[in-house]
């Protein structure tokens, strides 16, 4: 990490404050810019989830008089967005973006890594956090909930870890991957009890705004909405900004838009589970963090719903992976990180010519490529590295 700081000129005590400042400053600038342009459509969709639940209107129907596009979040999201939806629009937008950034910051702070590694992680996530903020998206919040579902298990707060798994799943499905941290739990009965308790609570909470029949029907509607969205996302003609994923990259580079992502998802899912056979490493913090990184990247690069703003989740995984490795011994790790920062994080910015982005990066879903390569690198270590290689001076063992 020292090389990372030196390359951008940090000295002395400034190491503590500047990365944190940048992490919050960039999304603040982003949300101010979007408000100035009047581009708050995504927040209007989110706000609509609350008001439509209150009015018992279909959460997934089109409301062209209110916003374009449709909602794809679960009914539980009506509870999450409620505090922001009832505020005046501009205030709600700003607080929504700041809350997302703060939750991701707080989750990163809870990781068992040294201060230098934590600051480096903030830097790695900063640009993607800004991109998510430009789109007023919830992805930083989603990433934080996945991370919390791990850190709380590590701290033996299994009951609360279950809350983030349930809430993340009922809001945007991605959170379901946190369920795998059950295997690292030292009190599995408490964890399972938490899943049951929070499952009932989170399922029923939206009923306070509407009613049981409406909420139950909304979950059926949500399933139909996601199925329809998946079909649209996998068609380049319908939505070139979606399906920025490994299957999407294969579809678009090969030109076979009907290629089923299951041919990649099924083996990828199996491969992602194989490291869990190394049960002797379950108590090793470096192993746990590598697996957390693998899952954070997985939910993005194998999702047909992945768009540019989703990659704050994947880059959180990239950052967690990077700060655990000995960069002086493994120069390729630095090279992969640089590749990810340039092609994944910076490609949506004005640093890349618009025509180049449209013709190559967006058209072929190349934003996903560095994260795919890093996913394989993490998987390779989890499967093949000797146990004595799961050590890092930047990580605090349990």
N, C-alpha and C positions, 0 to 999 in steps of 0.2 A: 504493500500500500504506500510505502514511502515514495516509491518512484512515481506513483499516480499523483501524489501531492506536489512533489518537486516539479513535475512536468507542467503544472499550472501555477507554480510560483507561490505556494503557501509556505509561510514561515511561522514558527513559534505558536503563540496562543491563538492565532487566527484560524488554526485548523478546526477549532471547536465550533466557531460561530458561522463562518462563511458558507460551508456546505448546507447548513440548516437554513440560513438566510436565502440561499439560491433555491432550495427545495420549495420554500413557501413563496418566494418572490415571483418565480416563473409562472405558477398557476394564477397568482393574483393579477399579473399583467395580462395573462390569457383571458381571464374572465372579464376584466375591464374592457379589453379589446372587443370581445364578443357582445357585450352589452352596448358598446358604442356603435357597433354595426347592426344591432337589433337582431342578432342571430341567437335566439334562445329557444329554438324549436324543441330540442331534446328535453329541456326543462319543462316546457309546456306539456309534453307527453307525460313526463313523470308526475307533474302536478295534476294532470288529468286522471291519473290512476287513483289518487286520493278522492277527488271530487266525484268521479264516476262511481267509485265504491259507495260513497255517501248517498249518491242518488240512485244506486242500484241499476246503473247502466252498464252494458257490456264493456268490459275493460279492454277488449281486443278489436272492437269495431273501429272503423275509420270515422274521424270527426273533423272533416275538412274545414269547418268553420272555426275550429280551435287550433289545429296544427296539421301539418302534413306527416305522412307515415303513420304507423300504428304502434301500439304498445306491445312489448313482448316480455314484460316482467310479471312475475307471479302475484297473486292477490296480497301476499304478505308485504309486498313493496308499498302498499297503501299506508301501512303503519310506519315504515321507514321514512317515507317522504312527507308524512303528515306535518311535522314541525316546520318544514320549509314551504309546503304548499299553502299554508294559511297566512304566510307573510306577504307583504307587498312584493311584487315580482322581482325587482332589482335586488332587494335585500335578500330574498329567498335564494336567488341565483348565487350571489356572492357567498352566503353562508354555506350553501350546498357544496360549492367547490372547495372552500376552506376546510370544511368538515371532512371531505374526502381526503384531502392532502394530510390533514392532521392525523386521521385514523391510520393511514399508511406509515406516516412518520412514527406514530406511537407503536405500531406493530413491529416496525424495523428496530425500534429501540429495545423491544422486549427480547430480541434474538440473542442467543448466548455467544456473542462475538465481541471482540475488543473494540474500544472506542474508534480507533483508526479504521477498522473494518466497517463499522457502522457508518462513519462519515463517507467512506468510499462507496458504500451501498446507496446512500442518498444521492451521491453524484451520478451514479450509473442510472438511477431511476428518474432523475430530475427532468430530462427532456420528454420522456414518455409521460410523466406526470403532467407536464405542461400540455402535451397533445390531448390527453384525456380531459384536461380542464377546458381547452378550447372547444371541445365537443360537449362539455357539461355532463360528462358521463360518470357512471358509478363505479368504474373499473378499479380505481384506487381503493375504494371501500371494499370491493370484492376481494382484492388481493390481501388487504389487511385482515379480513375475516378468515381467510385460509391460513394466514400466518398465525393468527391468534388461536386457531383450532389446533395448531402444533405447540405453540409456546405454553399454552395453558395445560396441555397434557404433560409437558416437560416439568411444569411446576406443580404437578399433581393436583391441579384444579380441574379435574375431569368433568365434573358436573357443568362447569361454565364453558369448557371446551365444546361440549355437546351443543350448547346454545348457538355457537357460531357455525357449526356444521349444519344444524337444522335451518337457521335463519338464512345462511348463504344458499342452501339448496332451494328453499321455498321462495327466495327472491330471484335468483338467476341461474340455478342449477349448478354452476361451477363449484359452489361450496361443497358439493357432495364428496369431492376428492379428499376433504379433510377427514372423512370417515376412516380412512386408512391409518390415521394416527392412533386409532383405537389399539392397534397392535403394539404401540409403544407405551400404552397406559399401564400403570402399576396397580390400578384399581378399576378393573374392567366392569365390575358390577355397578359401581358408582357412575361410570361412563354410560353404560346401557340405561341406567335409570334416568340419567340426564337426557338421553335421546328420546325416551318415552315422554318424559315430563315436558321438555321444550317442544317436542313434536306436537303435542296436544295444545300447548299454549300458543305457539306461533300459528298453528292451523286455525285456531279459534279467534285470535285477536282481531282479524279483519271483520269478524262478525259483529263486533262492537260498533262498527261504522255502518253496517248494512244488516245482514241477517244470515242465518245458517244456510238457507236454501240458495241464496245468491252466491255465497262464497264457495260452496260445493260445486255449483254449476260453473263458476269462474275457473276452477281448476281443470274441469273438462275442456272448457274453452281455451285455456292456456295450452293444453296439450295439442289441440287442433291448430292453434296459432303457430306453435313452434314447428310442427310438421310442415305447415304451409311455408313458413319462412325458410326452412331448410331447403325446400325445393327451389325457391327463388334465389337463395344465396349461391347455390351450386351452378346457376346459369349466368355466365359472364355477360350475356346480353341484358339480363334483368338487373344485375347489381354488381358492377365491377369493383365497387368499394367494399364488398363483403367477401367472405370466403378467403381471407388472407391467411391461408393455412397450408399445411403440408399437402393434404389432398387437393386443395385449390391450386397450389403451385403445379402439381402433377397434371391436373385437368387442363390448365391454361397453357402450360409449356407444350404438352403433347397435342393439344387441340381436341382431345376427346372429352368434351364437356359432360358426357353421360357416364364417365368413369365413376364407379361407386366408391365413396370414401371408405366403405367397410373393408375393402381390400387392404387398406392401410390401418384403419382403426382397430380391427380385430387383432392382428399381430402386434401392433403397438401396445394395446391394452395388456396382452399377455406378457410382452417384454417388460412393461412397467411394473408388473407384479412379481416377476422373477427375483429381483433383488430382495424381496421380502422372505425368500427362502434362507437368507443368511441370518438366522435368528440370533446367532451369537453376537451380532453387531447392533442389535436393537437398542442397547444401552449406550452406544457410542454416539456422541453429539455430532461429530463430523459426518458420520453415516446418515444420521437423522436429517441434518441440514442439506446434504446432497439429495436425499429423497424428497424433502420439501421443495427444493429447487426444481427437481424433475417434474413434480406435480404442477407447480406454478406454470411451467413452460408447456406442459402437456395440455392443460385445459384450453390453451390458446391455439397452439399449432395444429391441433386435431379438431378444431371447431369450425363448422361451416359459417358460424355467426361471427367469427373473428374479423374485426376491422382494425383500422389503424389505431384507434383510441383504446382498443383492448390490450395492446401490447405493453401497457404499464404492468400488467400482471406477469407477463412473460419476462420482462426485463427485471422485475423483482427477483425472479428465479435465476436469471443470468447473474445478477449482482451477488446473490447469496452463494452461488457456485464460485464466482470469481474470488471473493474475499477469503475463501478457505484454502486456496492453492498457493504453492510456493512459486512465485512468478519468476524468480531468478533461475530456478531449475527447469521450469517449463515455459519457454518463450512462446510456445504455441497457444498457451492460455491467454496471454496478453494479445496475441494476434487475433484470436477469436473474439475477445472482448471488443477490440478496435473495430473489427468487421461488424459486430452487432451494433455498436454505437453509430457507425457511419451508415450502414444500410437499413437497419431497423429503426433507430431513433431519429437520425437526421434526415433520412430520405423524404419524410413528409414536409420538411421545412423549406423555406425559400432558398436554402443553400443549394438545392438541386433544381435545375431548370424544369419548368412545368411540363414541357413537351417530352423531356427525357423520362420524367416520372410517369406520365401517361403511357408512353410508348413501351417502356420496359418494366419499371418497378411495379406500377399498379397493374398493368396488363397481365403480368405473369406472377403476381403475388410474391415478388422477390423479397419483400419485407420479412417474410417468414424464414428465409433461407438461413441466416446466421443462427437463429434460435433452434432450427432443426438440427444444425450441426452440433450446437452445444448440447442439445438434448441427447444426441448419440454419444457425445463425449462423457456426459454425466452417467448415462446408462452403462457405458463401458466400464467406468470406474466402479460403479456399484456392483456390477456382475463379476468383474475380473480382478480387481485390485486386491492384493493381500491385505489382511486385516491391519497390519502395521503401517499401512499407507493412509489409514483414516485418522490422521493427526494434523493439527494446524496450530501454529502459535497465535492465530487470530481468534481461535475458538475456545470457549470455556467449557471444559468437559463437566458432565454431571457429577 
